[in-house]
Amino acid sequence: MFNAMNKFGYSFKVIRGYLFDQGFIFKDYVNSLYEIKSTTSKADPMYLISKLLLNTLYGKFGMHEEVFFTQHQIVSDDELFEMIDFNMILDTTPLREDRQLISFINDKARDIDHKLNELHHNLNISIGLSAAITAYGRIHMSQFKQEDCKFDILYTDTDSIAIDRPLPDKFVDSTKLGSMKLENIFKKSVYLGPKMYGGLFNTFIVDKDGNCNAAITKVKGYKNIVSFDTLNNLLYLKDDNIQKTELKQEK
Amino acid sequence: MFNRYQLNITKFSTLSSLAFGIFRAHFLKDTKIPLISGQMLADIRQGYYGGATDMYIPSGDNIFTYDVNSLYPFVMANFPMPIGKIRFFEGNVLDIIDKPFGFFEVEITTPTNLKIPIILTRVTKHGHTSTMAPLGN
């Protein structure tokens, strides 16, 4: 809030709220695991383990209560029909023959509010932590969105930016926690929307799997590779001759 | 894992619960993290968003893309976290406390000429929920 007020000119009127104490409770945890992550090679399993341990902790404090009541079971179609009456079915995954893997919440566990309240004391939820962490993440990113920045932003994601010139050196350090790392330089790039973009390299770049690539593209939810030209053409379509570009997903 | 943190991974069904286990066993010490439930949980959950993802200029040449090294772990280590005893209040806390720390319900007036707005809110339109950063009042 003070970040937005001082640097961006927002103003606030507080209506009500919750005050908390402050503490740096994750400092040792993060430093210990980041130490492992930055001193092991990417081929070492400990690299991935430490990275995942670092990135998954914050979500644990913000888990949806319902997750704790969700059960999973493999049932036949007939059993599933019986269960619909007194369970809320969240998800089904067809398995072989007539078996399904289902995720469901038992109505009994769901409806009784006071039971829920009792249980909360064993759930280890502290949503304030999760909310604070993602909020600080946005604050950290907001320093690149200020008015006095000497570059134009084309695209931002949770933790990345695409800009039209190099960042000042003081922000860049590929090993330091919280600093920026130069990911790619694109000769040409298109941004169609959140999580849908493409970039064309100057030369072919060999990726970690040994493939030679001229471009990177990403389309939300779509796993196959889309050519850069496909995305580029989509951008320049005129309204009066909209062509449908169809993407088929292999299973 | 066992060698380093003396925890048996077969006891944890997910990685995040293992992360939680390690944190609790070795790093939490005497700090009190409040368990939040009921109305307070619902209130604060309203303010729980992910990151901002947006497209501002649809295409460009000679573009540099940057990633933050471990954004969330970085902020976890370097910014104060909301812990300890929780106090509820109504009214403008800014009149009483210089720099209050916590979660507040606020009315926001934004500048109208920002290039890139930074404060997000959730908007539901035609049954589809998205997060956006408005300008205005």
HADDOCK unambig.tbl for C-alpha pairs under 7 A between the chains (distance, minus, plus):
assign (segid A and resid 9 and name CA) (segid B and resid 110 and name CA) 6.89 0.50 0.50
assign (segid A and resid 9 and name CA) (segid B and resid 111 and name CA) 5.87 0.50 0.50
assign (segid A and resid 10 and name CA) (segid B and resid 109 and name CA) 5.87 0.50 0.50
assign (segid A and resid 10 and name CA) (segid B and resid 110 and name CA) 4.50 0.50 0.50
assign (segid A and resid 10 and name CA) (segid B and resid 111 and name CA) 5.81 0.50 0.50
assign (segid A and resid 11 and name CA) (segid B and resid 108 and name CA) 5.81 0.50 0.50
assign (segid A and resid 11 and name CA) (segid B and resid 109 and name CA) 5.14 0.50 0.50
assign (segid A and resid 11 and name CA) (segid B and resid 110 and name CA) 6.33 0.50 0.50
assign (segid A and resid 12 and name CA) (segid B and resid 106 and name CA) 6.22 0.50 0.50
assign (segid A and resid 12 and name CA) (segid B and resid 107 and name CA) 5.73 0.50 0.50
assign (segid A and resid 12 and name CA) (segid B and resid 108 and name CA) 4.75 0.50 0.50
assign (segid A and resid 12 and name CA) (segid B and resid 109 and name CA) 6.38 0.50 0.50
assign (segid A and resid 13 and name CA) (segid B and resid 92 and name CA) 6.88 0.50 0.50
assign (segid A and resid 13 and name CA) (segid B and resid 106 and name CA) 5.36 0.50 0.50
assign (segid A and resid 13 and name CA) (segid B and resid 107 and name CA) 5.06 0.50 0.50
assign (segid A and resid 13 and name CA) (segid B and resid 108 and name CA) 6.50 0.50 0.50
assign (segid A and resid 14 and name CA) (segid B and resid 91 and name CA) 6.59 0.50 0.50
assign (segid A and resid 14 and name CA) (segid B and resid 92 and name CA) 4.93 0.50 0.50
assign (segid A and resid 14 and name CA) (segid B and resid 93 and name CA) 6.71 0.50 0.50
assign (segid A and resid 14 and name CA) (segid B and resid 104 and name CA) 6.53 0.50 0.50
assign (segid A and resid 14 and name CA) (segid B and resid 105 and name CA) 6.12 0.50 0.50
assign (segid A and resid 14 and name CA) (segid B and resid 106 and name CA) 4.43 0.50 0.50
assign (segid A and resid 14 and name CA) (segid B and resid 107 and name CA) 6.55 0.50 0.50
assign (segid A and resid 15 and name CA) (segid B and resid 90 and name CA) 6.07 0.50 0.50
assign (segid A and resid 15 and name CA) (segid B and resid 91 and name CA) 5.05 0.50 0.50
assign (segid A and resid 15 and name CA) (segid B and resid 92 and name CA) 5.89 0.50 0.50
assign (segid A and resid 15 and name CA) (segid B and resid 105 and name CA) 5.56 0.50 0.50
assign (segid A and resid 15 and name CA) (segid B and resid 106 and name CA) 5.46 0.50 0.50
assign (segid A and resid 16 and name CA) (segid B and resid 89 and name CA) 5.61 0.50 0.50
assign (segid A and resid 16 and name CA) (segid B and resid 90 and name CA) 4.13 0.50 0.50
assign (segid A and resid 16 and name CA) (segid B and resid 91 and name CA) 5.55 0.50 0.50
assign (segid A and resid 16 and name CA) (segid B and resid 104 and name CA) 5.69 0.50 0.50
assign (segid A and resid 16 and name CA) (segid B and resid 105 and name CA) 5.37 0.50 0.50
assign (segid A and resid 17 and name CA) (segid B and resid 88 and name CA) 5.88 0.50 0.50
assign (segid A and resid 17 and name CA) (segid B and resid 89 and name CA) 5.61 0.50 0.50
assign (segid A and resid 17 and name CA) (segid B and resid 90 and name CA) 6.57 0.50 0.50
assign (segid A and resid 17 and name CA) (segid B and resid 103 and name CA) 5.52 0.50 0.50
assign (segid A and resid 17 and name CA) (segid B and resid 104 and name CA) 3.91 0.50 0.50
assign (segid A and resid 17 and name CA) (segid B and resid 105 and name CA) 5.72 0.50 0.50
assign (segid A and resid 18 and name CA) (segid B and resid 86 and name CA) 6.33 0.50 0.50
assign (segid A and resid 18 and name CA) (segid B and resid 87 and name CA) 5.48 0.50 0.50
assign (segid A and resid 18 and name CA) (segid B and resid 88 and name CA) 4.53 0.50 0.50
assign (segid A and resid 18 and name CA) (segid B and resid 89 and name CA) 6.37 0.50 0.50
assign (segid A and resid 18 and name CA) (segid B and resid 102 and name CA) 5.51 0.50 0.50
assign (segid A and resid 18 and name CA) (segid B and resid 103 and name CA) 5.28 0.50 0.50
assign (segid A and resid 18 and name CA) (segid B and resid 104 and name CA) 6.24 0.50 0.50
assign (segid A and resid 19 and name CA) (segid B and resid 86 and name CA) 5.63 0.50 0.50
assign (segid A and resid 19 and name CA) (segid B and resid 87 and name CA) 5.01 0.50 0.50
assign (segid A and resid 19 and name CA) (segid B and resid 88 and name CA) 6.34 0.50 0.50
assign (segid A and resid 19 and name CA) (segid B and resid 100 and name CA) 6.92 0.50 0.50
assign (segid A and resid 19 and name CA) (segid B and resid 101 and name CA) 5.66 0.50 0.50
assign (segid A and resid 19 and name CA) (segid B and resid 102 and name CA) 4.38 0.50 0.50
assign (segid A and resid 19 and name CA) (segid B and resid 103 and name CA) 6.64 0.50 0.50
assign (segid A and resid 20 and name CA) (segid B and resid 82 and name CA) 5.29 0.50 0.50
assign (segid A and resid 20 and name CA) (segid B and resid 83 and name CA) 5.91 0.50 0.50
assign (segid A and resid 20 and name CA) (segid B and resid 84 and name CA) 6.45 0.50 0.50
assign (segid A and resid 20 and name CA) (segid B and resid 85 and name CA) 6.32 0.50 0.50
assign (segid A and resid 20 and name CA) (segid B and resid 86 and name CA) 5.05 0.50 0.50
assign (segid A and resid 20 and name CA) (segid B and resid 87 and name CA) 6.74 0.50 0.50
assign (segid A and resid 20 and name CA) (segid B and resid 101 and name CA) 5.87 0.50 0.50
assign (segid A and resid 20 and name CA) (segid B and resid 102 and name CA) 5.05 0.50 0.50
assign (segid A and resid 21 and name CA) (segid B and resid 82 and name CA) 5.78 0.50 0.50
assign (segid A and resid 21 and name CA) (segid B and resid 83 and name CA) 5.28 0.50 0.50
assign (segid A and resid 21 and name CA) (segid B and resid 84 and name CA) 5.32 0.50 0.50
assign (segid A and resid 21 and name CA) (segid B and resid 85 and name CA) 6.61 0.50 0.50
assign (segid A and resid 22 and name CA) (segid B and resid 80 and name CA) 5.30 0.50 0.50
assign (segid A and resid 22 and name CA) (segid B and resid 81 and name CA) 5.38 0.50 0.50
assign (segid A and resid 22 and name CA) (segid B and resid 82 and name CA) 5.22 0.50 0.50
assign (segid A and resid 22 and name CA) (segid B and resid 83 and name CA) 5.85 0.50 0.50
assign (segid A and resid 23 and name CA) (segid B and resid 80 and name CA) 4.99 0.50 0.50
assign (segid A and resid 23 and name CA) (segid B and resid 81 and name CA) 5.19 0.50 0.50
assign (segid A and resid 23 and name CA) (segid B and resid 82 and name CA) 6.80 0.50 0.50
assign (segid A and resid 23 and name CA) (segid B and resid 83 and name CA) 6.53 0.50 0.50
assign (segid A and resid 24 and name CA) (segid B and resid 77 and name CA) 6.64 0.50 0.50
assign (segid A and resid 24 and name CA) (segid B and resid 79 and name CA) 6.66 0.50 0.50
assign (segid A and resid 24 and name CA) (segid B and resid 80 and name CA) 5.00 0.50 0.50
assign (segid A and resid 24 and name CA) (segid B and resid 81 and name CA) 5.94 0.50 0.50
assign (segid A and resid 25 and name CA) (segid B and resid 28 and name CA) 6.76 0.50 0.50
assign (segid A and resid 25 and name CA) (segid B and resid 81 and name CA) 6.90 0.50 0.50
assign (segid A and resid 26 and name CA) (segid B and resid 76 and name CA) 5.69 0.50 0.50
assign (segid A and resid 26 and name CA) (segid B and resid 77 and name CA) 5.23 0.50 0.50
assign (segid A and resid 27 and name CA) (segid B and resid 76 and name CA) 6.81 0.50 0.50
assign (segid A and resid 27 and name CA) (segid B and resid 77 and name CA) 3.99 0.50 0.50
assign (segid A and resid 27 and name CA) (segid B and resid 78 and name CA) 6.79 0.50 0.50
assign (segid A and resid 28 and name CA) (segid B and resid 27 and name CA) 6.54 0.50 0.50
assign (segid A and resid 29 and name CA) (segid B and resid 23 and name CA) 6.43 0.50 0.50
assign (segid A and resid 29 and name CA) (segid B and resid 27 and name CA) 5.95 0.50 0.50
assign (segid A and resid 30 and name CA) (segid B and resid 73 and name CA) 6.09 0.50 0.50
assign (segid A and resid 30 and name CA) (segid B and resid 77 and name CA) 5.98 0.50 0.50
assign (segid A and resid 53 and name CA) (segid B and resid 15 and name CA) 6.72 0.50 0.50
assign (segid A and resid 53 and name CA) (segid B and resid 16 and name CA) 6.68 0.50 0.50
assign (segid A and resid 53 and name CA) (segid B and resid 19 and name CA) 5.13 0.50 0.50
assign (segid A and resid 54 and name CA) (segid B and resid 73 and name CA) 6.04 0.50 0.50
assign (segid A and resid 55 and name CA) (segid B and resid 72 and name CA) 6.92 0.50 0.50
assign (segid A and resid 55 and name CA) (segid B and resid 73 and name CA) 6.56 0.50 0.50
assign (segid A and resid 56 and name CA) (segid B and resid 16 and name CA) 4.98 0.50 0.50
assign (segid A and resid 56 and name CA) (segid B and resid 19 and name CA) 6.94 0.50 0.50
assign (segid A and resid 57 and name CA) (segid B and resid 16 and name CA) 5.47 0.50 0.50
assign (segid A and resid 57 and name CA) (segid B and resid 19 and name CA) 5.50 0.50 0.50
assign (segid A and resid 57 and name CA) (segid B and resid 20 and name CA) 5.94 0.50 0.50
assign (segid A and resid 60 and name CA) (segid B and resid 16 and name CA) 6.26 0.50 0.50
assign (segid A and resid 117 and name CA) (segid B and resid 38 and name CA) 6.86 0.50 0.50
assign (segid A and resid 120 and name CA) (segid B and resid 37 and name CA) 6.12 0.50 0.50
assign (segid A and resid 121 and name CA) (segid B and resid 35 and name CA) 6.55 0.50 0.50
assign (segid A and resid 124 and name CA) (segid B and resid 35 and name CA) 6.00 0.50 0.50
assign (segid A and resid 125 and name CA) (segid B and resid 35 and name CA) 5.62 0.50 0.50
assign (segid A and resid 125 and name CA) (segid B and resid 36 and name CA) 6.11 0.50 0.50
assign (segid A and resid 126 and name CA) (segid B and resid 34 and name CA) 6.18 0.50 0.50
assign (segid A and resid 126 and name CA) (segid B and resid 35 and name CA) 5.18 0.50 0.50
assign (segid A and resid 126 and name CA) (segid B and resid 36 and name CA) 5.19 0.50 0.50
assign (segid A and resid 127 and name CA) (segid B and resid 36 and name CA) 6.73 0.50 0.50
assign (segid A and resid 127 and name CA) (segid B and resid 41 and name CA) 6.72 0.50 0.50
assign (segid A and resid 127 and name CA) (segid B and resid 44 and name CA) 6.86 0.50 0.50
assign (segid A and resid 127 and name CA) (segid B and resid 45 and name CA) 6.77 0.50 0.50
assign (segid A and resid 128 and name CA) (segid B and resid 44 and name CA) 6.58 0.50 0.50
assign (segid A and resid 128 and name CA) (segid B and resid 82 and name CA) 6.23 0.50 0.50
assign (segid A and resid 129 and name CA) (segid B and resid 81 and name CA) 6.24 0.50 0.50
assign (segid A and resid 129 and name CA) (segid B and resid 82 and name CA) 6.08 0.50 0.50
assign (segid A and resid 131 and name CA) (segid B and resid 47 and name CA) 6.62 0.50 0.50
assign (segid A and resid 131 and name CA) (segid B and resid 48 and name CA) 4.55 0.50 0.50
assign (segid A and resid 131 and name CA) (segid B and resid 49 and name CA) 6.93 0.50 0.50
assign (segid A and resid 132 and name CA) (segid B and resid 81 and name CA) 6.85 0.50 0.50
assign (segid A and resid 133 and name CA) (segid B and resid 72 and name CA) 6.47 0.50 0.50
assign (segid A and resid 133 and name CA) (segid B and resid 75 and name CA) 6.43 0.50 0.50
assign (segid A and resid 133 and name CA) (segid B and resid 76 and name CA) 6.15 0.50 0.50
assign (segid A and resid 134 and name CA) (segid B and resid 49 and name CA) 6.72 0.50 0.50
assign (segid A and resid 134 and name CA) (segid B and resid 50 and name CA) 5.83 0.50 0.50
assign (segid A and resid 134 and name CA) (segid B and resid 51 and name CA) 6.66 0.50 0.50
assign (segid A and resid 134 and name CA) (segid B and resid 72 and name CA) 6.98 0.50 0.50
assign (segid A and resid 136 and name CA) (segid B and resid 75 and name CA) 6.11 0.50 0.50
assign (segid A and resid 137 and name CA) (segid B and resid 71 and name CA) 6.27 0.50 0.50
assign (segid A and resid 137 and name CA) (segid B and resid 72 and name CA) 6.04 0.50 0.50
assign (segid A and resid 137 and name CA) (segid B and resid 75 and name CA) 6.27 0.50 0.50
assign (segid A and resid 138 and name CA) (segid B and resid 51 and name CA) 6.00 0.50 0.50
assign (segid A and resid 138 and name CA) (segid B and resid 52 and name CA) 6.89 0.50 0.50
assign (segid A and resid 142 and name CA) (segid B and resid 118 and name CA) 6.60 0.50 0.50
assign (segid A and resid 145 and name CA) (segid B and resid 116 and name CA) 6.04 0.50 0.50
assign (segid A and resid 147 and name CA) (segid B and resid 115 and name CA) 6.73 0.50 0.50
assign (segid A and resid 153 and name CA) (segid B and resid 56 and name CA) 6.85 0.50 0.50
assign (segid A and resid 154 and name CA) (segid B and resid 55 and name CA) 6.10 0.50 0.50
assign (segid A and resid 154 and name CA) (segid B and resid 56 and name CA) 5.06 0.50 0.50
assign (segid A and resid 154 and name CA) (segid B and resid 57 and name CA) 4.58 0.50 0.50
assign (segid A and resid 154 and name CA) (segid B and resid 58 and name CA) 6.73 0.50 0.50
assign (segid A and resid 155 and name CA) (segid B and resid 54 and name CA) 5.78 0.50 0.50
assign (segid A and resid 155 and name CA) (segid B and resid 55 and name CA) 4.45 0.50 0.50
assign (segid A and resid 155 and name CA) (segid B and resid 56 and name CA) 5.76 0.50 0.50
assign (segid A and resid 155 and name CA) (segid B and resid 57 and name CA) 6.97 0.50 0.50
assign (segid A and resid 156 and name CA) (segid B and resid 53 and name CA) 5.35 0.50 0.50
assign (segid A and resid 156 and name CA) (segid B and resid 54 and name CA) 5.36 0.50 0.50
assign (segid A and resid 156 and name CA) (segid B and resid 55 and name CA) 6.54 0.50 0.50
assign (segid A and resid 157 and name CA) (segid B and resid 51 and name CA) 6.87 0.50 0.50
assign (segid A and resid 157 and name CA) (segid B and resid 52 and name CA) 5.89 0.50 0.50
assign (segid A and resid 157 and name CA) (segid B and resid 53 and name CA) 4.12 0.50 0.50
assign (segid A and resid 157 and name CA) (segid B and resid 54 and name CA) 6.48 0.50 0.50
assign (segid A and resid 158 and name CA) (segid B and resid 51 and name CA) 4.09 0.50 0.50
assign (segid A and resid 158 and name CA) (segid B and resid 52 and name CA) 5.27 0.50 0.50
assign (segid A and resid 158 and name CA) (segid B and resid 53 and name CA) 5.86 0.50 0.50
assign (segid A and resid 159 and name CA) (segid B and resid 67 and name CA) 5.85 0.50 0.50
assign (segid A and resid 159 and name CA) (segid B and resid 68 and name CA) 5.51 0.50 0.50
assign (segid A and resid 159 and name CA) (segid B and resid 71 and name CA) 6.21 0.50 0.50
assign (segid A and resid 160 and name CA) (segid B and resid 66 and name CA) 5.51 0.50 0.50
assign (segid A and resid 160 and name CA) (segid B and resid 67 and name CA) 4.30 0.50 0.50
assign (segid A and resid 160 and name CA) (segid B and resid 68 and name CA) 6.18 0.50 0.50
assign (segid A and resid 161 and name CA) (segid B and resid 65 and name CA) 5.69 0.50 0.50
assign (segid A and resid 161 and name CA) (segid B and resid 66 and name CA) 5.48 0.50 0.50
assign (segid A and resid 161 and name CA) (segid B and resid 67 and name CA) 6.70 0.50 0.50
assign (segid A and resid 162 and name CA) (segid B and resid 63 and name CA) 6.49 0.50 0.50
assign (segid A and resid 162 and name CA) (segid B and resid 64 and name CA) 5.68 0.50 0.50
assign (segid A and resid 162 and name CA) (segid B and resid 65 and name CA) 4.25 0.50 0.50
assign (segid A and resid 162 and name CA) (segid B and resid 66 and name CA) 6.48 0.50 0.50
assign (segid A and resid 163 and name CA) (segid B and resid 63 and name CA) 5.72 0.50 0.50
assign (segid A and resid 163 and name CA) (segid B and resid 64 and name CA) 5.42 0.50 0.50
assign (segid A and resid 163 and name CA) (segid B and resid 65 and name CA) 6.32 0.50 0.50
assign (segid A and resid 164 and name CA) (segid B and resid 62 and name CA) 6.45 0.50 0.50
assign (segid A and resid 164 and name CA) (segid B and resid 63 and name CA) 4.83 0.50 0.50
assign (segid A and resid 164 and name CA) (segid B and resid 64 and name CA) 6.16 0.50 0.50
assign (segid A and resid 165 and name CA) (segid B and resid 63 and name CA) 6.51 0.50 0.50
assign (segid A and resid 165 and name CA) (segid B and resid 64 and name CA) 6.13 0.50 0.50
assign (segid A and resid 166 and name CA) (segid B and resid 64 and name CA) 6.13 0.50 0.50
assign (segid A and resid 176 and name CA) (segid B and resid 69 and name CA) 6.93 0.50 0.50
assign (segid A and resid 177 and name CA) (segid B and resid 69 and name CA) 5.38 0.50 0.50
assign (segid A and resid 177 and name CA) (segid B and resid 70 and name CA) 6.26 0.50 0.50
assign (segid A and resid 177 and name CA) (segid B and resid 74 and name CA) 5.68 0.50 0.50
assign (segid A and resid 178 and name CA) (segid B and resid 68 and name CA) 5.70 0.50 0.50
assign (segid A and resid 178 and name CA) (segid B and resid 69 and name CA) 5.14 0.50 0.50
assign (segid A and resid 178 and name CA) (segid B and resid 70 and name CA) 6.22 0.50 0.50
assign (segid A and resid 178 and name CA) (segid B and resid 71 and name CA) 5.63 0.50 0.50
assign (segid A and resid 178 and name CA) (segid B and resid 74 and name CA) 5.13 0.50 0.50
assign (segid A and resid 179 and name CA) (segid B and resid 68 and name CA) 5.54 0.50 0.50
assign (segid A and resid 179 and name CA) (segid B and resid 69 and name CA) 5.76 0.50 0.50
assign (segid A and resid 180 and name CA) (segid B and resid 66 and name CA) 5.92 0.50 0.50
assign (segid A and resid 180 and name CA) (segid B and resid 67 and name CA) 5.39 0.50 0.50
assign (segid A and resid 180 and name CA) (segid B and resid 68 and name CA) 4.36 0.50 0.50
assign (segid A and resid 180 and name CA) (segid B and resid 69 and name CA) 6.08 0.50 0.50
assign (segid A and resid 181 and name CA) (segid B and resid 66 and name CA) 5.32 0.50 0.50
assign (segid A and resid 181 and name CA) (segid B and resid 67 and name CA) 5.20 0.50 0.50
assign (segid A and resid 181 and name CA) (segid B and resid 68 and name CA) 6.07 0.50 0.50
assign (segid A and resid 181 and name CA) (segid B and resid 69 and name CA) 6.58 0.50 0.50
assign (segid A and resid 182 and name CA) (segid B and resid 65 and name CA) 6.12 0.50 0.50
assign (segid A and resid 182 and name CA) (segid B and resid 66 and name CA) 4.52 0.50 0.50
assign (segid A and resid 182 and name CA) (segid B and resid 67 and name CA) 6.60 0.50 0.50
assign (segid A and resid 183 and name CA) (segid B and resid 65 and name CA) 5.50 0.50 0.50
assign (segid A and resid 183 and name CA) (segid B and resid 66 and name CA) 5.12 0.50 0.50
assign (segid A and resid 183 and name CA) (segid B and resid 67 and name CA) 6.36 0.50 0.50
assign (segid A and resid 184 and name CA) (segid B and resid 64 and name CA) 6.07 0.50 0.50
assign (segid A and resid 184 and name CA) (segid B and resid 65 and name CA) 5.33 0.50 0.50
assign (segid A and resid 185 and name CA) (segid B and resid 62 and name CA) 6.70 0.50 0.50
assign (segid A and resid 185 and name CA) (segid B and resid 63 and name CA) 5.64 0.50 0.50
assign (segid A and resid 185 and name CA) (segid B and resid 64 and name CA) 4.66 0.50 0.50
assign (segid A and resid 185 and name CA) (segid B and resid 65 and name CA) 6.35 0.50 0.50
assign (segid A and resid 186 and name CA) (segid B and resid 62 and name CA) 5.40 0.50 0.50
assign (segid A and resid 186 and name CA) (segid B and resid 63 and name CA) 5.00 0.50 0.50
assign (segid A and resid 186 and name CA) (segid B and resid 64 and name CA) 6.46 0.50 0.50
assign (segid A and resid 187 and name CA) (segid B and resid 61 and name CA) 5.34 0.50 0.50
assign (segid A and resid 187 and name CA) (segid B and resid 62 and name CA) 4.56 0.50 0.50
assign (segid A and resid 187 and name CA) (segid B and resid 63 and name CA) 6.56 0.50 0.50
assign (segid A and resid 188 and name CA) (segid B and resid 60 and name CA) 5.90 0.50 0.50
assign (segid A and resid 188 and name CA) (segid B and resid 61 and name CA) 4.34 0.50 0.50
assign (segid A and resid 188 and name CA) (segid B and resid 62 and name CA) 6.06 0.50 0.50
assign (segid A and resid 188 and name CA) (segid B and resid 63 and name CA) 6.97 0.50 0.50
assign (segid A and resid 189 and name CA) (segid B and resid 59 and name CA) 5.53 0.50 0.50
assign (segid A and resid 189 and name CA) (segid B and resid 60 and name CA) 5.53 0.50 0.50
assign (segid A and resid 189 and name CA) (segid B and resid 61 and name CA) 6.28 0.50 0.50
assign (segid A and resid 190 and name CA) (segid B and resid 58 and name CA) 5.58 0.50 0.50
assign (segid A and resid 190 and name CA) (segid B and resid 59 and name CA) 4.20 0.50 0.50
assign (segid A and resid 190 and name CA) (segid B and resid 60 and name CA) 6.67 0.50 0.50
assign (segid A and resid 191 and name CA) (segid B and resid 55 and name CA) 6.32 0.50 0.50
assign (segid A and resid 191 and name CA) (segid B and resid 58 and name CA) 4.58 0.50 0.50
assign (segid A and resid 191 and name CA) (segid B and resid 59 and name CA) 5.82 0.50 0.50
assign (segid A and resid 192 and name CA) (segid B and resid 58 and name CA) 5.98 0.50 0.50
assign (segid A and resid 193 and name CA) (segid B and resid 54 and name CA) 6.77 0.50 0.50
assign (segid A and resid 193 and name CA) (segid B and resid 55 and name CA) 5.49 0.50 0.50
assign (segid A and resid 194 and name CA) (segid B and resid 53 and name CA) 5.69 0.50 0.50
assign (segid A and resid 194 and name CA) (segid B and resid 54 and name CA) 5.38 0.50 0.50
assign (segid A and resid 194 and name CA) (segid B and resid 55 and name CA) 6.26 0.50 0.50
